[in-house]
Amino acid sequence: MNLTNAQEGIEYVIKAIVTDDEELDSFLFSLGCYVGEPITVVAHKKGGCVVSIKDSRYNIDNQLAEAISI
């Protein structure tokens, strides 16, 4: 399952980052988004979703949301 299918307000644990793009992988790592890290979908938006990682909130697009397996 990835973030596009996640329910809002439930804390999930990141199982994998599924991407062949190293730049995208590095960007997600810089946000604190890596395997074993808890993540919560705050809201689903038309072009993506708002997620909470650690004490920060980020608006990510559908491409990023699909790359994060939970």
Secondary structure, 3 states (H helix, E strand, C coil): CEHHHCCCCCEEECCEECCCCHHHHHHHHHCCCCCCCEEEEEEEECCEEEEEECCEEEEEEHHHHHHEEC
